[in-house]
Amino acid sequence: MKAMLLFRTRIPYSDASFAELVLWQLPKPLAGSRHGFKYRLAYVVRGECIVRYDNEVGKGDHRHFGGVERAYRFTTPEQLVADFQRDIARWDSENRNT
């Protein structure tokens, strides 16, 4: 099996913000991951990436929220998107006056 693109989409949230979601299914896990997916989900506000979930080769699954990077426990693509959307809502709620 070759790598298969499952989705690539860009979702506008406002004139100043958007999310970009990319998910691939892989024939075997990346180094540092235990699952067969490669992903990059980013929420960008005024040109700055505020929230990002990704799994780089050798680095494994992790998320960025504001300026903080932490490990992320990947379970399913559906949960990944739900967690990402939850973090977008949290960021927007905590930063609505900026």
N, C-alpha and C positions, 0 to 999 in steps of 0.2 A: 504494500500500500504506500502511495506517495502522500505527502502532506496535503491536506484538503482544507481549503478555506471554508469555514462554517458561516462566518459573517464578518462584514466590514461595513460600518455605518457611522455616519456623523449626525448627531442630534443637536440642533440649535436650541438653547435654553433662553437666550435673549440676544440683543444686538452685541453684547459684550462677552457672551459665554457660550460654549458648546462642549459636547462630549464626543469622543471618538472611541469606538469599540472595535477591536479586531481579535478574532479567535480562530485558531487553526487546530485541526486534529492531526496528530503526528503518528507515524508508524511505531515510534518508541519514545519513551520519556526523554526530555532534555536532561543533561547533567544537572543535578541539584533538585530535580522534581521527581515525583513518584507517579505521575499521571501522564497521559498522552496528549496534552494540550499545550499550545504556545499562545499566550495572550498579551494584549496591551490595551488597557482601558484608561483613558485620560480625560479629565475634566479641566478645561482651560477657561480662565477668566481674565479678560483684558490682556491676553497674550501670555499669561503665566499659568503653567501647569500646577494646579492646586491639589488635585487628587489623582493618583495613578496607581493602578494595579498592574503588575507585570511579573514575568518569570524569565529572567536573563539566564543564559547558559552559565552553569557553574554557580550562580547566585541563588537560584531557586525562587520560590513564590514569595512575594513581598508586596507591601503597599506603602504608598507615600501619602501623607495627609498633612497639608501645609508643608512645613520644612522637616517633618519627622518621618523616617523610614523604619518600618517594622516588618517582621516576618508575617506571612499570611498563610493560613491553613486552607488550602484549596480542597473542596469536596466535589462540587459539580459546576458545570458552566452556569446553570441557572442560579445557584447560590452566589457565584462570583458576581454576576450582574446585579443580583439583589443587594449584596453587600456594597457594591460600587454605588448604586443608586441611593442607598441609605447614607453613605458618606457625602454624596452630593447634597442631599437634603440637609444633613447636619451642617455642612460648610455654609450653605446658603442661609440657614437659620441663624448661625452664630455670627455671620458677617453681613447681614442685610443692610447695615448702615454704612458699609464701606464703599 
